[in-house]
Amino acid sequence: MKTILPHIVAACLVGACQPAADEQRAAGQTNEVVNVAQDVAGAATGVSTAAASAINTPTFIRDAAIGGMYEIQSSKLALTRSKNPDVRAAANMIIADHTAADEKLKALVASGKAPGPLPTGMDERRKGMLDNLTGASANDFDDRYLDQQTMAHHEALLAFNGYAQAGDNQDLKAFAAATAPKLEMHAQMVTKLDRSTTADDEAGHGAAAQPNAVGKAADAVKR
């Protein structure tokens, strides 16, 4: 799973993440292609940021905290927008696990075992992703949520696994190592959902589900 994200980003950056021309969209969602492109560009930025987090303690702490905020807020939005019980179950699990991880990180900073202060809000990249998710049509919401979660969790895995191996703060290394399996489980869960539900549908809502660009890129890596 750790090697998939760069391939996903590469596939998306050459246009694979663009929706099909005949994809059904709700009125007012004419900027859907732009929003998808913004999410993909954000994923590319996230790859380089996660790589830096793997060896830099302040960067790791910042990105772990901001990433947790995004995961929780986007998943809370999924609980209000998604009609798919499997997507809602995934969102509930992500909220619970990331809330627990955030509390552990806060405790490390509060005790002086990790440097602070922690950020109090999301960065512009995650704000943009959340804005794009908020603006998604009802038909497109699950697809956008699952695609964002797939990319975000692979970014987080790169940072957490990297810091667990190469970080210079022993308490943070233990935190990263303990959290990574949860992130791995989330990544597998949202990727599977994205391929097995009608959310993962390039032909439009209601048609037979087909692997989208993120699923295709991940499958290509596994072969």
Secondary structure as GFF3:
##gff-version 3
##sequence-region A 1 223
A	DSSP	alpha_helix	4	11	.	.	.	ID=ss1
A	DSSP	pi_helix	12	16	.	.	.	ID=ss2
A	DSSP	alpha_helix	32	53	.	.	.	ID=ss3
A	DSSP	alpha_helix	57	81	.	.	.	ID=ss4
A	DSSP	alpha_helix	85	110	.	.	.	ID=ss5
A	DSSP	alpha_helix	124	134	.	.	.	ID=ss6
A	DSSP	alpha_helix	141	166	.	.	.	ID=ss7
A	DSSP	alpha_helix	170	196	.	.	.	ID=ss8
A	DSSP	alpha_helix	213	222	.	.	.	ID=ss9
###
